[in-house]
Amino acid sequence: MDENIFSVNDAISNLWEKLGGWLDAIILKLPNFAVAILVMVLFYFAARIISKFSRRVLLKRINEESIKQMLSKIIFALVILVGFFIALGVMELDKVLTSVLAGAGVVGLAIGLALQGTLSNTFSGLMLSFLPKVRIGDYIEAGDSKGYVTEISLRNITIRQTDNEYVIIPNSIFIDNPFTNYSWSDRSRVDVSCGVGYEDDLQKVEDLVTKVIQDNFKQQEGEGVEFFFTEFGDSSINFVTRFWIDSKKPKPKLAAQHKAIKLIKKHFDEAGVNIPFPIRTLDFGKNKLQMASKNQD
């Protein structure tokens, strides 16, 4: 019985000694703890200032608001993380710091392997945000889709087609394949094709079409109206005329083609130029066409 009482007292004594040692260590670390808290507070305010500065200045070229917010939050988190590591160093918790870094590396590797596709789309979205060749509102063609860019997010790019249907393209697919941006230049070329009869004066046709287009569509320096006969067709000699207009969207090009076709037809009628249509002759040869009469009751 006495041995049991002695063991309990001894254990309690050892526990108080350990608690006393911990308390002494805490008291000795209080200045370091206070400095660590101060470091975290300073880095918190520094993170807010740097995040706002980056959003207003460094991320000014990014058009998509969601990506601006995401990048500013990432910058904020990175600054806080740096402050956390410095605070651990101030408190002389080197072993804890090493363990945290090792754990972060393992977790980061696992997340990277699990989210390869998502991370690929995310980094592609970041690249698109800084890529000046694609902007919100541009009319582009990507693969089989044509439309206006309405959103560039961290996962995909959204295109609104002219029929008001939306196409969602993952960023990794979009950035790895060629695309056409029709809004990048202020001027676009319009092609109009037609045909005239074999009996018409071809030089007269060329001069007439060239004059009509030049009088109705203003050409800038380095541009001009082009006219080329392209082929001997089945019932006509075909040609194409090309000219330039102000256009960043598809509608002005359609309107210019509409106007040019009406003008060419009008002036051809006035000048007596024929626009033939295909004529097909059916030759039955020696076959005889017989009509079967109805039997009368």
C-alpha positions as CSV (number, residue, x, y, z in Angstrom):
1,M,0.0,0.0,0.0
2,D,2.8,2.4,0.9
3,E,4.5,1.6,-2.4
4,N,1.4,2.6,-4.4
5,I,1.1,5.9,-2.6
6,F,4.8,6.6,-3.2
7,S,4.4,5.9,-6.9
8,V,1.4,8.3,-7.3
9,N,3.2,11.1,-5.5
10,D,6.3,10.5,-7.6
11,A,4.3,10.7,-10.8
12,I,2.5,13.9,-9.7
13,S,5.9,15.4,-8.8
14,N,7.3,14.5,-12.2
15,L,4.3,16.0,-13.9
16,W,4.6,19.3,-12.0
17,E,8.3,19.4,-12.9
18,K,7.5,19.0,-16.6
19,L,4.7,21.7,-16.4
20,G,7.1,23.9,-14.6
21,G,9.7,23.4,-17.3
22,W,7.1,24.1,-20.0
23,L,6.0,27.2,-18.2
24,D,9.6,28.4,-17.9
25,A,10.1,27.8,-21.7
26,I,6.9,29.7,-22.5
27,I,8.0,32.6,-20.3
28,L,11.4,32.6,-22.0
29,K,9.7,32.5,-25.4
30,L,7.2,35.3,-24.7
31,P,9.3,38.0,-26.3
32,N,9.7,35.8,-29.4
33,F,6.0,35.0,-29.4
34,A,5.2,38.7,-29.2
35,V,7.5,39.4,-32.1
36,A,6.0,36.6,-34.1
37,I,2.5,38.0,-33.6
38,L,3.7,41.4,-34.6
39,V,5.3,39.9,-37.7
40,M,2.0,38.2,-38.7
41,V,0.0,41.5,-38.1
42,L,2.5,43.4,-40.3
43,F,2.4,40.8,-43.0
44,Y,-1.4,40.8,-42.9
45,F,-1.6,44.6,-43.6
46,A,1.3,44.2,-46.1
47,A,-0.7,41.5,-47.9
48,R,-3.8,43.7,-48.2
49,I,-1.8,46.6,-49.6
50,I,0.2,44.5,-52.1
51,S,-3.1,42.7,-53.2
52,K,-4.9,46.0,-53.9
53,F,-1.8,47.4,-55.6
54,S,-1.5,44.4,-57.9
55,R,-5.1,44.5,-58.8
56,R,-5.1,48.2,-59.7
57,V,-1.7,48.3,-61.4
58,L,-0.1,44.9,-62.2
59,L,-3.4,43.2,-63.2
60,K,-4.7,46.2,-65.1
61,R,-4.3,44.5,-68.5
62,I,-6.6,41.6,-67.5
63,N,-10.2,42.2,-68.6
64,E,-11.9,39.4,-66.8
65,E,-12.9,40.5,-63.2
66,S,-13.1,36.9,-61.8
67,I,-9.5,36.3,-62.8
68,K,-8.4,39.6,-61.2
69,Q,-10.0,38.6,-57.9
70,M,-8.5,35.1,-58.0
71,L,-5.0,36.4,-58.7
72,S,-5.3,39.1,-56.0
73,K,-6.3,36.4,-53.5
74,I,-3.4,34.2,-54.5
75,I,-1.0,37.1,-54.0
76,F,-2.6,37.8,-50.6
77,A,-2.2,34.2,-49.5
78,L,1.4,34.0,-50.7
79,V,2.4,37.1,-48.6
80,I,0.6,35.7,-45.5
81,L,2.4,32.4,-46.0
82,V,5.8,34.1,-46.1
83,G,4.9,35.9,-42.9
84,F,3.9,32.6,-41.3
85,F,7.2,31.0,-42.1
86,I,9.1,34.1,-40.8
87,A,7.1,33.9,-37.6
88,L,7.9,30.3,-37.1
89,G,11.6,31.2,-37.5
90,V,11.3,33.9,-34.9
91,M,9.9,31.4,-32.5
92,E,12.8,29.1,-33.3
93,L,10.5,26.3,-34.3
94,D,12.8,25.0,-37.0
95,K,11.6,21.4,-36.7
96,V,8.0,22.5,-37.1
97,L,8.9,24.7,-40.1
98,T,10.7,21.7,-41.7
99,S,7.7,19.5,-41.1
100,V,5.3,22.0,-42.5
101,L,7.4,22.5,-45.7
102,A,7.6,18.7,-46.2
103,G,3.9,18.2,-45.6
104,A,3.1,21.1,-48.0
105,G,5.3,19.5,-50.7
106,V,3.6,16.1,-50.4
107,V,0.1,17.6,-50.4
108,G,1.0,19.8,-53.4
109,L,2.3,16.8,-55.3
110,A,-0.9,14.8,-54.6
111,I,-3.1,17.7,-55.6
112,G,-1.1,18.3,-58.7
113,L,-1.5,14.6,-59.8
114,A,-5.2,14.5,-59.0
115,L,-6.0,17.8,-60.8
116,Q,-3.9,17.7,-63.9
117,G,-6.7,18.7,-66.3
118,T,-8.0,21.4,-64.0
119,L,-4.6,22.9,-63.4
120,S,-3.9,22.8,-67.1
121,N,-7.1,24.8,-67.8
122,T,-6.2,27.2,-65.0
123,F,-2.7,28.0,-66.2
124,S,-4.1,28.3,-69.8
125,G,-6.7,30.8,-68.4
126,L,-3.9,32.8,-66.8
127,M,-2.1,32.8,-70.1
128,L,-5.2,34.0,-72.0
129,S,-5.7,36.8,-69.5
130,F,-2.3,38.2,-70.4
131,L,-2.6,37.4,-74.1
132,P,-3.5,40.6,-76.0
133,K,-4.7,38.7,-79.0
134,V,-8.0,37.7,-77.4
135,R,-10.2,40.3,-75.6
136,I,-13.7,40.4,-74.3
137,G,-16.1,41.3,-77.2
138,D,-13.8,40.1,-80.0
139,Y,-15.3,38.1,-82.8
140,I,-13.3,34.9,-83.2
141,E,-13.3,31.5,-84.9
142,A,-12.1,28.5,-82.9
143,G,-12.5,25.2,-84.6
144,D,-16.1,24.9,-85.8
145,S,-17.3,27.7,-83.6
146,K,-17.6,31.4,-84.4
147,G,-18.8,34.1,-82.1
148,Y,-18.1,36.9,-79.6
149,V,-15.9,36.3,-76.6
150,T,-18.1,37.0,-73.5
151,E,-16.0,35.5,-70.7
152,I,-12.4,34.3,-70.1
153,S,-12.3,32.4,-66.8
154,L,-9.7,30.2,-65.2
155,R,-11.4,27.1,-66.6
156,N,-12.8,28.0,-70.0
157,I,-13.6,30.6,-72.6
158,T,-17.2,31.4,-73.5
159,I,-18.2,32.3,-77.0
160,R,-21.7,33.7,-78.0
161,Q,-22.5,32.7,-81.5
162,T,-24.5,35.0,-83.8
163,D,-27.6,32.8,-83.3
164,N,-27.3,33.6,-79.5
165,E,-26.1,30.0,-78.7
166,Y,-23.2,29.8,-76.3
167,V,-20.1,27.6,-76.8
168,I,-17.9,26.7,-73.9
169,I,-14.3,25.8,-74.8
170,P,-11.8,24.5,-72.2
171,N,-8.8,26.8,-72.0
172,S,-6.2,24.1,-72.6
173,I,-8.0,23.1,-75.8
174,F,-8.4,26.7,-77.0
175,I,-4.8,27.7,-76.4
176,D,-3.3,24.6,-78.0
177,N,-5.2,25.1,-81.3
178,P,-5.2,27.8,-83.9
179,F,-7.9,30.4,-83.8
180,T,-8.9,33.5,-85.9
181,N,-9.6,36.9,-84.4
182,Y,-11.7,38.9,-86.9
183,S,-11.7,41.9,-84.5
184,W,-7.9,42.4,-84.3
185,S,-7.8,44.6,-87.5
186,D,-10.0,47.6,-88.3
187,R,-10.3,46.7,-92.0
188,S,-11.6,43.6,-93.7
189,R,-11.7,42.5,-97.3
190,V,-15.0,41.6,-99.0
191,D,-15.2,39.2,-102.0
192,V,-18.2,39.2,-104.4
193,S,-18.5,36.6,-107.2
194,C,-20.6,36.7,-110.3
195,G,-20.8,35.6,-113.9
196,V,-21.5,37.2,-117.3
197,G,-22.5,35.8,-120.6
198,Y,-20.0,34.5,-123.2
199,E,-21.3,37.2,-125.7
200,D,-20.5,40.1,-123.3
201,D,-17.4,42.4,-123.7
202,L,-15.2,41.3,-120.8
203,Q,-13.2,44.5,-120.7
204,K,-16.4,46.5,-120.4
205,V,-17.5,44.2,-117.6
206,E,-14.2,44.7,-115.7
207,D,-14.3,48.5,-116.1
208,L,-17.9,48.8,-115.1
209,V,-17.6,46.6,-111.9
210,T,-14.4,48.3,-110.8
211,K,-15.9,51.8,-111.2
212,V,-19.1,50.9,-109.4
213,I,-17.2,49.5,-106.4
214,Q,-14.7,52.4,-106.3
215,D,-17.5,55.0,-106.3
216,N,-19.4,53.3,-103.5
217,F,-16.7,51.9,-101.2
218,K,-13.9,54.2,-100.1
219,Q,-10.5,52.6,-100.2
220,Q,-7.6,53.7,-98.1
221,E,-3.9,54.1,-99.0
222,G,-2.4,50.7,-99.9
223,E,-5.8,49.2,-100.7
224,G,-7.8,49.1,-103.9
225,V,-10.5,47.4,-105.8
226,E,-9.4,44.1,-107.4
227,F,-11.1,42.3,-110.3
228,F,-10.3,38.9,-111.7
229,F,-12.0,36.6,-114.1
230,T,-11.7,33.1,-112.5
231,E,-13.1,30.5,-114.9
232,F,-15.1,29.5,-117.9
233,G,-18.3,28.2,-116.4
234,D,-21.0,26.0,-117.9
235,S,-23.1,29.0,-118.9
236,S,-21.0,32.0,-117.9
237,I,-17.6,33.5,-117.5
238,N,-17.2,33.9,-113.8
239,F,-15.3,36.7,-112.0
240,V,-14.6,37.9,-108.4
241,T,-14.1,41.5,-107.2
242,R,-12.4,42.3,-103.9
243,F,-12.5,45.5,-101.9
244,W,-11.9,46.7,-98.3
245,I,-14.3,48.1,-95.7
246,D,-14.3,49.1,-92.0
247,S,-15.3,45.9,-90.2
248,K,-14.5,44.1,-86.9
249,K,-17.7,42.0,-87.0
250,P,-19.5,39.8,-89.5
251,K,-22.5,42.0,-90.1
252,P,-20.7,44.9,-91.9
253,K,-19.2,42.4,-94.4
254,L,-22.6,40.9,-95.1
255,A,-24.1,44.4,-95.5
256,A,-21.2,45.3,-97.9
257,Q,-21.8,42.2,-100.0
258,H,-25.5,42.9,-100.1
259,K,-25.0,46.4,-101.3
260,A,-22.3,45.4,-103.9
261,I,-24.6,42.7,-105.4
262,K,-27.5,45.1,-105.8
263,L,-25.2,47.8,-107.4
264,I,-23.6,45.3,-109.8
265,K,-27.0,43.9,-110.9
266,K,-28.5,47.4,-111.4
267,H,-25.6,48.7,-113.5
268,F,-25.4,45.4,-115.5
269,D,-29.1,45.9,-116.4
270,E,-28.5,49.5,-117.4
271,A,-25.5,48.5,-119.6
272,G,-27.2,45.5,-121.1
273,V,-24.7,43.0,-119.5
274,N,-26.2,39.6,-119.2
275,I,-26.0,37.5,-116.0
276,P,-26.9,34.0,-117.4
277,F,-28.5,31.3,-115.5
278,P,-27.8,27.6,-116.2
279,I,-29.8,26.1,-119.0
280,R,-30.1,22.3,-119.3
281,T,-31.1,20.6,-122.6
282,L,-32.6,17.2,-122.4
283,D,-32.0,15.0,-125.4
284,F,-34.2,11.8,-125.6
285,G,-32.4,10.6,-128.7
286,K,-34.3,7.8,-130.5
287,N,-36.5,7.1,-127.5
288,K,-40.1,8.0,-128.0
289,L,-42.2,9.6,-125.4
290,Q,-45.6,7.8,-125.2
291,M,-48.6,8.8,-123.2
292,A,-50.7,5.9,-121.9
293,S,-54.3,6.6,-122.4
294,K,-56.8,5.8,-119.7
295,N,-59.0,2.9,-120.2
296,Q,-62.6,3.9,-120.5
297,D,-65.2,1.7,-119.0
